[in-house]
Amino acid sequence: MIGSFSRCSMIPCLHFRRIHHGFSFLNVLLQFSYHRHSLLSASELKYPDEDSNSRSFPSNTPLNNSKETPFVSSAVNRVTASNQCYGKELDEVKSRNRMITDYIRSGDLDSAYNVFENMPVRTTVTWNSMLAGYTKIAGRIEDARQLFDNIPEPDIVSYNTMLNCYMHNCGIKSAQAFFDQMVFTDTASWNTMVSGFCQNGMMDQAYQLFQVMPEKNNVSWNLMISGYAGIGDLISAEKLFRNAPSQCVVAWTAMVTGYMKSRKVDLAEKVFDEMPEKNLVTWNTMVSGYVENGRADDGLKLFRKMVETGVKPNPSTLSSVLLGCSNLSSLKLGKQVHQFVNKSPLSLHTMVNTSLVSMYCKCGDLDGAWKLFLAISHKDIVTWNAMISGYAQHGASEKALWLFDTMKKKGMRPDWITFIGVLSACNHAGLVDLGIQYFDSLQKDYKIKAKPDHFTCMVDLLGRAGKLLEALDLIKSMPFKPHPAIFGTLLGACRVHKNLELAEFAARNLLDCDPSNAAGYVQLANVYAAMRKWDCVSKVRRLMKDDKVIKFPGYSWIEVKSTVHEFRSADRLHPELGLIHEKLNRLEKKMRLAGYVPVLEFALHDVGDQQKEKLLLWHSEKLAIAYGLLRMPAGVPIRVFKNLRVCGDCHEATKFISALEGREIIVRDNSRFHHFQNGKCSCGDYW
């Protein structure tokens, strides 16, 4: 009879290992009545100090001698009597279970445990709730296991919760060992293991387990499809997708994610258009996919369509959209999104506000970012990091370091990303000794393991300051193999300080790490060009051609009246190029009278000086600035963006232009912002 109830799914999954069958059946019926409330659903009531073989409540019902029909009738009568007798205790247990759950949800495990310890009666649900609490906190695996071992009658929920605890705290091997010893398993148990293998990229093991699963559900298929898509094995993902008994929205979305990650945007679009049903995750996947694949325009268009369709965005949606605005350097679009946020409940969400702070910083509006930062009532570590990094990128190093100290005083513990911002602040201000102190503090005081990004910051810090040998020693002392960015950073410093020998060493190692990296060839050629070694420049360029290395050209862009205008060096395509050249010619005359002298070493071609001056005058950032002066209203800052490091001659010229035109000019290159005003730059010529 008990088995009949269980097989018909009239009660939750229960396991009866006791000899007291009379009360066990009574408990089944009691639990069935409370299962709808999700508070008493797993096993009978237990007094915490009783032996596991003692009964929780007295029962005189001899199950073995009863026939089925009279027995059920008699048992139901006894259930009614028991409900009257023990109703108050049951209500109290439900109330205490709810308190434990509420405490755990709020992260207060100590209070939850106090309630648990003081309960005179517990159910398996009570034990499972506490076990789930330990699962959510890293480093409590021993406490969790001790609690699990003390559960009088662990059910499948107990086992699955403990399995999850091993998976999250100890990794796949420990979870596998526990899974192999589990007395009870269900499809959720198998799915947990499949998920663990997939998340660790162990798709062969995941597939082997998937093949022998006693029963698969949609979750099982979705996990496998997502796993293969996640590692870029789209052939296997497509095969499973076709063979799945049914393709739900999760499976379709997994395919979209896989195509986007593999940069097969056209296929992602095709699947998206064919989907019979889309949910918010699907829309978010497409929007973020466009942004990550350099098609922020399409991402923003899809966002508009999504809102028009009636799908309400969540914080993840807006985070992707604002990143798209940042990538486009479109402050106007970012402000429009900000207005949209202010009209929705998301205006109170920390993640959304943090994304807005980051957008304002990356689009060059540091004042807007700071005002919003001050208005955020609840700031998490990501919020502080965004503002610290923003100040660092803009060269406001003192403010960045002051904010770092303020954050610590407020009890916020820095993480590894915080120190990226702090080291960048030191880097842009040339605070070498202070940067070294922070780098040491990162590991000694905060026990944060230095990552490649931290070493890159330090190599840049030492290299900019001319301490090239110290930077090389640091690279050699790294506990892991240097990645290309490390040698690229060293190579850039060698160019600034004209150290040819070390530049060749850095370029060699950079190309060993990444033979297709055009930056290595270009930087080395630039070092040779600055030292007028034109034969060497030609050799590097021939080598690039032979190795079929593609060099992405430098370009600058400016947004005027919601339209982005892009310029390349010696641009020939812009429709107003004649007016721009006239403006630049007039500016050049004024600048020369004011003392400007072209820095010819940044004209990287073996031509005469007069031709070099002309090439410098037509650099992309100068063209963009001239167009801004022609088309932007007086008093409005001119914001120009460049995909490469700003040219040294352009940097010098822009200082003169800002003074002569009485305009604030903000230039963002691939590493920082330069604020030009009254003939000076915020970088203090240290960049």
C-alpha positions as CSV (number, residue, x, y, z in Angstrom):
1,M,0.0,0.0,0.0
2,I,2.8,2.4,0.9
3,G,4.5,1.5,-2.4
4,S,1.3,2.2,-4.2
5,F,1.0,5.7,-2.8
6,S,4.7,6.4,-3.7
7,R,4.5,5.0,-7.2
8,C,1.4,7.0,-7.9
9,S,3.3,10.2,-6.9
10,M,0.7,10.9,-4.2
11,I,3.4,11.5,-1.7
12,P,7.0,12.7,-1.9
13,C,9.9,10.2,-2.4
14,L,10.1,8.4,1.0
15,H,12.3,5.5,2.3
16,F,11.1,3.4,5.1
17,R,13.9,1.6,6.9
18,R,12.3,1.3,10.3
19,I,10.6,-1.6,12.0
20,H,7.8,0.6,13.4
21,H,5.5,0.2,10.4
22,G,2.5,1.3,12.3
23,F,3.7,4.9,12.8
24,S,5.4,5.0,9.4
25,F,2.2,4.7,7.5
26,L,0.5,7.2,9.8
27,N,3.4,9.5,9.1
28,V,3.0,9.0,5.4
29,L,-0.5,10.3,5.4
30,L,0.4,13.1,7.7
31,Q,3.3,14.1,5.5
32,F,1.1,13.9,2.4
33,S,-1.2,16.5,3.9
34,Y,1.6,18.8,4.7
35,H,3.6,18.3,1.5
36,R,1.5,20.9,-0.2
37,H,3.0,23.5,2.2
38,S,6.6,22.4,1.5
39,L,7.4,22.3,5.2
40,L,6.8,18.6,6.2
41,S,7.5,16.5,3.2
42,A,10.2,13.9,3.8
43,S,10.0,11.8,6.9
44,E,8.3,11.3,10.2
45,L,8.6,13.7,13.2
46,K,11.5,13.0,15.4
47,Y,12.6,14.0,18.9
48,P,16.2,15.1,18.4
49,D,17.7,13.1,21.3
50,E,16.0,9.9,20.5
51,D,17.6,6.7,19.2
52,S,17.1,6.3,15.5
53,N,15.0,3.1,16.2
54,S,12.7,4.8,18.6
55,R,9.3,6.0,17.4
56,S,8.5,9.7,17.4
57,F,4.9,9.3,18.5
58,P,3.2,6.3,20.1
59,S,1.2,4.1,17.8
60,N,-0.7,0.9,18.6
61,T,-1.6,0.0,15.0
62,P,-0.5,-3.5,13.9
63,L,0.0,-3.2,10.2
64,N,0.9,-6.7,9.5
65,N,-2.5,-8.3,10.4
66,S,-4.7,-5.8,8.6
67,K,-6.3,-6.3,5.2
68,E,-6.1,-3.5,2.7
69,T,-9.5,-1.9,2.7
70,P,-10.4,-1.9,6.4
71,F,-6.8,-1.0,7.2
72,V,-6.9,2.2,5.1
73,S,-10.2,3.2,6.7
74,S,-8.9,2.4,10.2
75,A,-5.6,4.2,9.5
76,V,-7.4,7.3,8.3
77,N,-9.4,7.4,11.5
78,R,-6.3,7.1,13.5
79,V,-4.7,9.9,11.4
80,T,-7.6,12.2,12.3
81,A,-7.2,11.4,16.0
82,S,-3.4,12.0,15.7
83,N,-3.9,15.3,14.0
84,Q,-6.1,16.4,16.9
85,C,-3.5,15.2,19.4
86,Y,-0.4,16.4,17.7
87,G,-1.7,19.3,15.6
88,K,-0.1,22.0,17.8
89,E,3.3,20.3,17.7
90,L,3.0,19.9,13.9
91,D,2.2,23.6,13.5
92,E,5.1,24.5,15.7
93,V,7.5,22.4,13.6
94,K,6.2,24.0,10.4
95,S,6.7,27.4,12.0
96,R,10.3,26.6,13.1
97,N,11.1,25.1,9.7
98,R,10.0,28.3,8.1
99,M,12.2,30.3,10.4
100,I,15.2,28.2,9.5
101,T,14.5,28.7,5.8
102,D,14.2,32.4,6.2
103,Y,17.4,32.7,8.1
104,I,19.3,30.7,5.6
105,R,17.9,32.7,2.7
106,S,19.2,35.9,4.4
107,G,22.6,34.3,5.0
108,D,22.3,34.1,8.8
109,L,23.3,30.4,9.3
110,D,24.1,30.9,13.0
111,S,20.5,32.0,13.8
112,A,19.1,29.2,11.7
113,Y,21.3,26.7,13.7
114,N,20.1,28.2,17.0
115,V,16.4,27.6,16.0
116,F,17.4,24.1,14.9
117,E,19.2,23.2,18.1
118,N,16.2,24.3,20.2
119,M,13.6,22.4,18.4
120,P,12.0,19.6,20.5
121,V,10.7,18.0,17.4
122,R,12.4,17.8,14.0
123,T,11.4,16.4,10.6
124,T,13.8,15.3,7.8
125,V,12.8,18.6,6.2
126,T,14.3,20.4,9.2
127,W,17.5,18.5,8.8
128,N,17.6,19.1,5.0
129,S,17.0,22.8,5.5
130,M,20.0,23.1,7.8
131,L,22.1,20.9,5.4
132,A,21.2,23.2,2.5
133,G,22.4,26.1,4.6
134,Y,25.8,24.6,5.0
135,T,25.9,23.8,1.3
136,K,25.7,27.5,0.5
137,I,28.7,28.5,2.5
138,A,32.2,27.6,1.3
139,G,34.4,25.8,3.8
140,R,31.7,24.1,5.8
141,I,31.9,20.7,4.2
142,E,32.9,18.9,7.5
143,D,30.0,20.5,9.4
144,A,27.6,19.5,6.5
145,R,28.8,15.9,6.5
146,Q,28.5,15.7,10.3
147,L,25.0,17.0,10.1
148,F,24.1,14.6,7.3
149,D,25.5,11.6,9.2
150,N,23.2,12.5,12.1
151,I,20.0,12.7,10.1
152,P,17.8,9.8,11.5
153,E,16.1,9.0,8.2
154,P,17.9,10.7,5.3
155,D,15.8,10.8,2.2
156,I,16.7,11.5,-1.4
157,V,16.6,15.2,-0.8
158,S,19.2,14.7,2.0
159,Y,21.5,12.7,-0.3
160,N,21.1,15.2,-3.2
161,T,21.8,18.1,-1.0
162,M,25.0,16.5,0.4
163,L,26.0,15.6,-3.2
164,N,25.6,19.3,-4.2
165,C,27.7,20.3,-1.1
166,Y,30.6,18.0,-2.2
167,M,30.3,19.3,-5.8
168,H,30.4,23.0,-4.8
169,N,33.0,22.7,-2.0
170,C,35.3,19.8,-2.9
171,G,35.0,19.4,-6.7
172,I,34.0,16.7,-9.0
173,K,36.2,13.8,-7.7
174,S,34.8,14.1,-4.1
175,A,31.2,14.4,-5.5
176,Q,31.8,11.3,-7.6
177,A,33.0,9.3,-4.6
178,F,29.9,10.3,-2.6
179,F,27.6,9.6,-5.6
180,D,29.0,6.0,-5.9
181,Q,28.1,5.4,-2.2
182,M,24.6,6.9,-2.3
183,V,21.9,4.6,-1.0
184,F,19.3,6.4,-2.9
185,T,19.6,8.2,-6.3
186,D,17.1,9.7,-8.6
187,T,17.3,11.6,-11.9
188,A,18.3,14.8,-10.0
189,S,21.3,13.0,-8.6
190,W,22.5,11.8,-12.0
191,N,21.9,15.3,-13.4
192,T,24.0,16.8,-10.6
193,M,26.9,14.6,-11.7
194,V,26.4,15.3,-15.4
195,S,26.3,19.0,-14.6
196,G,29.5,18.8,-12.6
197,F,31.4,17.1,-15.4
198,C,30.0,19.6,-18.0
199,Q,31.0,22.6,-15.9
200,N,34.5,21.2,-15.6
201,G,34.7,20.7,-19.4
202,M,34.9,16.9,-18.9
203,M,32.4,16.1,-21.6
204,D,33.7,12.5,-22.3
205,Q,32.9,11.6,-18.7
206,A,29.6,13.5,-18.8
207,Y,28.5,11.6,-21.9
208,Q,29.5,8.2,-20.4
209,L,27.3,9.0,-17.4
210,F,24.5,10.3,-19.6
211,Q,24.5,7.1,-21.6
212,V,24.0,4.9,-18.6
213,M,21.4,7.1,-16.8
214,P,18.4,4.9,-15.7
215,E,16.1,7.7,-16.7
216,K,16.7,11.0,-18.6
217,N,14.6,14.1,-18.5
218,N,14.7,17.5,-20.3
219,V,17.3,18.7,-17.8
220,S,19.6,15.8,-18.7
221,W,19.5,16.6,-22.4
222,N,19.8,20.4,-21.8
223,L,22.9,19.9,-19.6
224,M,24.6,17.9,-22.3
225,I,23.7,20.2,-25.1
226,S,24.9,23.2,-23.0
227,G,28.1,21.4,-22.1
228,Y,29.1,20.7,-25.6
229,A,28.1,24.2,-26.8
230,G,30.1,25.6,-23.9
231,I,33.4,24.0,-25.1
232,G,32.7,24.8,-28.7
233,D,31.9,21.2,-29.8
234,L,28.9,22.4,-31.8
235,I,28.7,19.2,-33.9
236,S,28.0,17.1,-30.8
237,A,25.7,19.8,-29.5
238,E,23.7,19.8,-32.7
239,K,23.5,16.0,-32.8
240,L,22.1,15.9,-29.3
241,F,19.7,18.8,-30.0
242,R,18.3,16.9,-33.0
243,N,18.0,13.6,-31.0
244,A,16.4,15.1,-27.9
245,P,12.8,13.9,-27.3
246,S,11.7,17.5,-27.1
247,Q,13.5,20.8,-27.7
248,C,12.5,23.2,-25.0
249,V,13.5,26.8,-24.8
250,V,16.6,26.0,-22.7
251,A,18.0,23.7,-25.4
252,W,17.3,26.3,-28.1
253,T,19.0,29.0,-26.0
254,A,22.0,26.7,-25.4
255,M,22.5,26.4,-29.1
256,V,22.3,30.2,-29.5
257,T,24.9,30.6,-26.7
258,G,27.2,28.0,-28.4
259,Y,27.1,29.8,-31.8
260,M,27.7,33.2,-30.2
261,K,30.7,31.9,-28.2
262,S,32.1,30.4,-31.4
263,R,31.6,33.7,-33.2
264,K,29.1,32.1,-35.6
265,V,26.7,35.0,-35.3
266,D,24.7,34.2,-38.5
267,L,23.9,30.7,-37.2
268,A,22.9,32.2,-33.8
269,E,20.5,34.6,-35.6
270,K,19.1,31.7,-37.6
271,V,18.3,29.6,-34.5
272,F,16.9,32.6,-32.7
273,D,14.6,33.4,-35.6
274,E,13.4,29.8,-35.7
275,M,12.7,29.4,-32.0
276,P,9.1,28.6,-31.3
277,E,9.4,30.2,-27.9
278,K,11.8,32.7,-26.4
279,N,12.3,33.7,-22.8
280,L,14.3,36.5,-21.2
281,V,17.4,34.4,-21.1
282,T,17.2,33.9,-24.8
283,W,16.9,37.6,-25.5
284,N,19.8,38.3,-23.1
285,T,22.0,35.7,-24.8
286,M,21.5,37.4,-28.2
287,V,22.0,40.9,-26.9
288,S,25.2,40.0,-25.0
289,G,26.4,37.8,-27.9
290,Y,26.1,40.8,-30.3
291,V,28.1,43.0,-27.9
292,E,30.8,40.4,-27.3
293,N,31.2,39.8,-31.0
294,G,31.8,43.5,-31.7
295,R,28.3,44.2,-33.0
296,A,27.0,46.4,-30.2
297,D,24.8,48.3,-32.7
298,D,22.8,45.1,-33.4
299,G,22.7,44.4,-29.7
300,L,21.1,47.8,-29.0
301,K,18.6,47.4,-31.9
302,L,17.6,44.0,-30.5
303,F,17.2,45.5,-27.1
304,R,14.8,48.0,-28.4
305,K,12.8,45.3,-30.2
306,M,12.8,43.2,-27.0
307,V,11.3,46.1,-25.0
308,E,8.8,46.8,-27.8
309,T,7.8,43.1,-27.7
310,G,6.8,43.5,-24.1
311,V,9.7,41.5,-22.6
312,K,10.9,43.2,-19.4
313,P,14.7,43.4,-19.1
314,N,16.5,42.3,-16.0
315,P,19.9,43.5,-14.6
316,S,21.8,41.2,-16.9
317,T,20.1,42.7,-19.9
318,L,20.9,46.2,-18.9
319,S,24.5,45.2,-18.0
320,S,25.0,44.0,-21.6
321,V,23.3,47.0,-23.1
322,L,25.4,49.4,-21.2
323,L,28.5,47.5,-22.1
324,G,27.4,48.0,-25.7
325,C,27.1,51.7,-25.2
326,S,30.6,51.7,-23.7
327,N,32.0,49.8,-26.6
328,L,30.4,52.3,-29.0
329,S,31.6,55.1,-26.8
330,S,28.1,56.5,-27.1
331,L,27.4,58.6,-24.1
332,K,24.1,59.8,-25.6
333,L,22.8,56.2,-25.9
334,G,24.0,55.4,-22.4
335,K,22.1,58.4,-21.0
336,Q,19.0,57.2,-22.8
337,V,19.4,53.8,-21.1
338,H,19.8,55.6,-17.8
339,Q,16.5,57.4,-18.4
340,F,14.9,54.1,-19.1
341,V,16.3,52.6,-15.9
342,N,15.0,55.6,-13.8
343,K,11.5,54.8,-14.9
344,S,11.7,51.2,-13.7
345,P,12.2,49.3,-10.4
346,L,15.7,48.4,-11.7
347,S,16.8,51.9,-10.7
348,L,17.3,50.5,-7.2
349,H,19.4,47.5,-8.3
350,T,23.0,47.7,-7.4
351,M,24.2,45.7,-10.4
352,V,22.4,48.1,-12.8
353,N,23.7,51.2,-11.1
354,T,27.2,49.8,-11.1
355,S,26.9,49.2,-14.9
356,L,25.8,52.8,-15.3
357,V,28.8,54.0,-13.3
358,S,31.1,51.9,-15.5
359,M,29.4,53.2,-18.7
360,Y,29.8,56.9,-17.7
361,C,33.5,56.3,-16.9
362,K,34.2,54.5,-20.2
363,C,32.4,57.1,-22.2
364,G,34.4,59.9,-20.7
365,D,31.9,61.5,-18.3
366,L,33.7,61.1,-15.0
367,D,31.5,63.7,-13.2
368,G,28.4,61.8,-14.2
369,A,29.9,58.6,-12.9
370,W,30.8,60.2,-9.5
371,K,27.3,61.8,-9.0
372,L,25.7,58.4,-9.6
373,F,28.2,56.6,-7.4
374,L,27.3,58.9,-4.5
375,A,23.6,58.3,-5.1
376,I,23.8,54.5,-4.9
377,S,22.5,53.5,-1.4
378,H,23.9,50.0,-1.4
379,K,27.4,49.7,-2.9
380,D,29.0,46.3,-3.2
381,I,32.7,45.6,-4.1
382,V,31.9,45.7,-7.8
383,T,30.5,49.3,-7.4
384,W,33.7,50.5,-5.6
385,N,35.9,48.7,-8.2
386,A,34.1,50.5,-11.1
387,M,34.6,53.9,-9.6
388,I,38.3,53.2,-8.5
389,S,39.1,51.9,-12.0
390,G,37.3,54.8,-13.6
391,Y,39.4,57.3,-11.8
392,A,42.5,55.3,-12.6
393,Q,41.6,55.2,-16.4
394,H,41.1,59.0,-16.4
395,G,44.5,59.6,-14.7
396,A,42.9,60.8,-11.5
397,S,45.2,58.7,-9.5
398,E,45.0,60.6,-6.2
399,K,41.2,60.3,-6.2
400,A,41.4,56.6,-7.0
401,L,43.8,55.9,-4.1
402,W,41.7,58.1,-1.8
403,L,38.6,56.1,-2.7
404,F,40.5,52.9,-2.1
405,D,41.3,54.0,1.4
406,T,37.7,55.2,2.0
407,M,36.4,51.8,0.9
408,K,38.6,50.0,3.4
409,K,37.6,52.4,6.2
410,K,34.0,51.5,5.5
411,G,34.8,47.8,6.1
412,M,34.7,46.7,2.5
413,R,37.4,44.2,1.8
414,P,39.2,44.6,-1.6
415,D,39.3,41.8,-4.0
416,W,41.8,41.0,-6.8
417,I,40.0,43.3,-9.2
418,T,40.2,46.2,-6.8
419,F,44.0,45.9,-6.9
420,I,44.0,46.1,-10.7
421,G,42.4,49.5,-10.4
422,V,44.8,50.5,-7.6
423,L,47.9,49.4,-9.5
424,S,46.6,51.1,-12.7
425,A,46.3,54.3,-10.7
426,C,49.9,54.1,-9.5
427,N,50.9,53.2,-13.1
428,H,49.4,56.3,-14.7
429,A,50.9,58.6,-12.1
430,G,54.3,57.0,-12.0
431,L,54.0,56.1,-8.4
432,V,56.5,53.2,-8.6
433,D,57.3,52.7,-4.9
434,L,53.7,53.0,-3.8
435,G,52.7,50.5,-6.6
436,I,55.3,48.0,-5.3
437,Q,53.9,48.4,-1.8
438,Y,50.3,47.7,-3.0
439,F,51.5,44.7,-5.0
440,D,53.2,43.3,-1.9
441,S,50.2,44.1,0.3
442,L,47.9,42.2,-2.1
443,Q,49.6,39.0,-1.3
444,K,50.8,39.5,2.3
445,D,48.0,41.5,3.9
446,Y,45.0,40.2,1.9
447,K,46.2,36.7,0.9
448,I,45.2,37.3,-2.7
449,K,47.2,35.3,-5.2
450,A,48.6,37.6,-7.8
451,K,47.1,37.0,-11.2
452,P,48.6,37.6,-14.7
453,D,46.8,41.0,-14.8
454,H,48.5,42.1,-11.6
455,F,51.9,41.3,-13.1
456,T,51.0,43.1,-16.3
457,C,50.2,46.2,-14.3
458,M,53.5,45.9,-12.5
459,V,55.5,45.4,-15.7
460,D,53.8,48.5,-17.2
461,L,54.5,50.5,-14.0
462,L,58.2,49.6,-14.0
463,G,58.6,49.9,-17.8
464,R,57.0,53.4,-18.0
465,A,59.4,54.5,-15.3
466,G,62.3,53.3,-17.4
467,K,63.1,50.4,-15.0
468,L,63.2,47.9,-17.8
469,L,65.6,45.5,-16.2
470,E,63.5,45.4,-13.0
471,A,60.4,44.7,-15.2
472,L,62.3,41.8,-16.9
473,D,63.3,40.4,-13.5
474,L,59.7,40.5,-12.4
475,I,58.7,38.6,-15.6
476,K,61.3,35.9,-14.9
477,S,60.0,35.5,-11.3
478,M,56.4,35.0,-12.3
479,P,55.0,31.7,-10.9
480,F,53.4,30.9,-14.3
481,K,54.2,31.2,-17.9
482,P,54.0,34.8,-19.1
483,H,51.1,35.4,-21.5
484,P,51.4,37.6,-24.6
485,A,50.2,40.8,-22.9
486,I,53.2,40.7,-20.5
487,F,55.7,40.8,-23.4
488,G,53.5,43.3,-25.3
489,T,53.6,45.6,-22.4
490,L,57.4,45.3,-22.1
491,L,57.7,45.9,-25.8
492,G,55.7,49.1,-25.5
493,A,58.0,50.4,-22.8
494,C,61.0,49.5,-24.8
495,R,59.7,51.7,-27.6
496,V,59.2,54.7,-25.3
497,H,62.7,54.3,-23.9
498,K,64.3,53.2,-27.2
499,N,65.9,50.0,-25.8
500,L,66.4,48.1,-29.0
501,E,68.0,45.0,-27.5
502,L,65.2,44.4,-24.9
503,A,62.6,45.3,-27.6
504,E,63.8,42.5,-29.8
505,F,63.8,40.1,-26.8
506,A,60.2,41.1,-25.9
507,A,59.0,40.8,-29.6
508,R,60.6,37.4,-30.0
509,N,58.9,36.1,-26.9
510,L,55.6,37.7,-27.8
511,L,55.6,36.1,-31.2
512,D,56.6,32.7,-29.7
513,C,53.5,33.0,-27.5
514,D,51.2,34.2,-30.3
515,P,52.7,34.1,-33.8
516,S,49.6,35.7,-35.3
517,N,49.8,38.7,-33.0
518,A,50.2,41.7,-35.3
519,A,51.0,44.0,-32.3
520,G,54.4,42.3,-31.8
521,Y,55.5,43.0,-35.4
522,V,54.1,46.6,-35.4
523,Q,55.6,47.6,-32.1
524,L,59.0,46.2,-33.1
525,A,58.8,48.0,-36.5
526,N,57.9,51.2,-34.6
527,V,61.0,50.8,-32.4
528,Y,63.2,50.4,-35.5
529,A,61.4,53.4,-37.2
530,A,62.0,55.7,-34.2
531,M,65.7,54.8,-34.4
532,R,65.6,55.3,-38.2
533,K,66.6,51.7,-38.9
534,W,64.5,51.6,-42.1
535,D,66.0,48.3,-43.4
536,C,64.9,46.6,-40.2
537,V,61.4,48.1,-40.6
538,S,61.2,46.7,-44.1
539,K,62.3,43.2,-42.9
540,V,59.6,43.2,-40.2
541,R,56.9,44.2,-42.7
542,R,58.1,41.6,-45.1
543,L,58.0,39.0,-42.4
544,M,54.4,40.0,-41.5
545,K,53.4,39.5,-45.2
546,D,55.1,36.2,-45.4
547,D,53.5,34.9,-42.2
548,K,50.1,36.3,-43.5
549,V,49.7,38.4,-40.3
550,I,46.9,40.9,-40.6
551,K,47.4,44.3,-39.1
552,F,44.3,46.1,-38.0
553,P,44.6,49.8,-38.9
554,G,44.4,52.5,-36.3
555,Y,41.3,54.6,-36.3
556,S,39.6,57.3,-34.3
557,W,35.9,58.2,-34.0
558,I,33.7,60.9,-32.6
559,E,29.9,61.0,-32.0
560,V,28.1,64.1,-33.4
561,K,24.3,64.4,-33.2
562,S,23.9,60.6,-32.5
563,T,26.0,59.7,-35.5
564,V,29.4,58.1,-35.1
565,H,32.1,59.5,-37.5
566,E,35.1,57.3,-38.0
567,F,38.5,58.4,-39.3
568,R,41.6,56.6,-40.4
569,S,45.0,58.1,-40.9
570,A,45.1,60.1,-44.2
571,D,41.4,59.4,-44.5
572,R,39.8,59.7,-48.0
573,L,36.2,58.7,-47.3
574,H,34.6,61.2,-45.0
575,P,32.2,63.5,-47.0
576,E,33.4,66.6,-45.3
577,L,37.1,65.9,-45.6
578,G,37.8,69.2,-47.5
579,L,36.4,71.3,-44.6
580,I,38.4,69.2,-42.1
581,H,41.7,69.7,-44.0
582,E,41.0,73.4,-44.1
583,K,40.4,73.5,-40.4
584,L,43.6,71.5,-39.7
585,N,45.7,73.8,-42.0
586,R,44.5,76.9,-40.1
587,L,45.2,75.1,-36.7
588,E,48.7,74.1,-37.8
589,K,49.6,77.7,-38.6
590,K,48.3,78.9,-35.2
591,M,50.1,76.1,-33.4
592,R,53.5,76.8,-35.0
593,L,53.2,80.4,-34.0
594,A,52.5,79.2,-30.4
595,G,55.6,77.1,-30.4
596,Y,54.4,73.7,-31.7
597,V,57.1,71.6,-33.5
598,P,56.0,68.3,-35.1
599,V,57.5,65.2,-33.5
600,L,58.7,63.5,-36.6
601,E,59.7,60.2,-35.0
602,F,56.0,59.3,-35.0
603,A,55.8,59.4,-38.7
604,L,56.7,55.8,-39.3
605,H,57.6,56.0,-43.0
606,D,61.0,56.5,-44.7
607,V,60.0,59.8,-46.5
608,G,61.2,63.4,-46.4
609,D,60.5,65.6,-43.4
610,Q,57.9,67.7,-45.2
611,Q,56.0,64.6,-46.2
612,K,56.3,63.3,-42.6
613,E,54.7,66.6,-41.3
614,K,51.8,66.2,-43.7
615,L,51.3,62.5,-42.6
616,L,51.3,63.6,-39.0
617,L,48.8,66.4,-39.6
618,W,46.4,63.8,-41.1
619,H,46.5,61.3,-38.2
620,S,43.1,59.9,-37.3
621,E,42.8,61.6,-33.9
622,K,43.6,65.1,-35.4
623,L,40.9,64.6,-38.1
624,A,38.4,63.6,-35.5
625,I,39.2,66.6,-33.3
626,A,39.0,69.0,-36.2
627,Y,35.6,67.6,-37.1
628,G,34.5,68.0,-33.5
629,L,35.6,71.6,-33.5
630,L,33.6,72.2,-36.7
631,R,30.4,70.5,-35.6
632,M,30.1,70.5,-31.8
633,P,28.5,73.5,-30.1
634,A,30.8,75.8,-28.2
635,G,31.3,74.9,-24.6
636,V,30.6,71.2,-25.1
637,P,33.6,68.9,-24.5
638,I,34.9,67.1,-27.6
639,R,35.2,63.4,-26.9
640,V,37.4,61.4,-29.3
641,F,38.1,57.7,-29.1
642,K,41.0,55.7,-30.6
643,N,41.5,51.9,-30.8
644,L,45.3,52.2,-30.4
645,R,47.7,54.2,-28.2
646,V,47.4,57.9,-28.9
647,C,50.3,59.2,-31.1
648,G,52.9,61.2,-29.3
649,D,52.7,64.0,-31.9
650,C,48.9,64.1,-31.7
651,H,49.2,64.3,-27.9
652,E,51.5,67.3,-28.1
653,A,49.3,69.0,-30.8
654,T,46.1,68.5,-28.9
655,K,47.5,70.4,-25.9
656,F,48.1,73.4,-28.2
657,I,44.6,73.0,-29.8
658,S,42.9,72.9,-26.4
659,A,44.5,76.2,-25.5
660,L,44.1,77.9,-28.9
661,E,40.4,76.9,-29.3
662,G,39.5,77.2,-25.6
663,R,37.9,73.8,-25.6
664,E,38.1,70.7,-23.4
665,I,39.2,67.8,-25.4
666,I,38.9,64.3,-24.0
667,V,40.7,61.5,-25.9
668,R,40.4,57.8,-24.9
669,D,43.0,55.5,-26.3
670,N,43.3,51.7,-25.7
671,S,44.7,52.2,-22.2
672,R,43.5,55.4,-20.6
673,F,41.8,58.8,-20.9
674,H,43.6,62.1,-21.6
675,H,41.8,65.3,-20.6
676,F,43.2,68.3,-22.5
677,Q,42.4,71.7,-21.2
678,N,44.2,75.1,-21.3
679,G,47.3,73.6,-23.0
680,K,47.7,70.8,-20.4
681,C,46.9,67.1,-20.2
682,S,45.6,65.2,-17.2
683,C,48.4,62.7,-17.7
684,G,51.0,65.3,-17.0
685,D,52.8,64.0,-20.1
686,Y,53.5,60.7,-18.3
687,W,51.7,58.0,-20.4
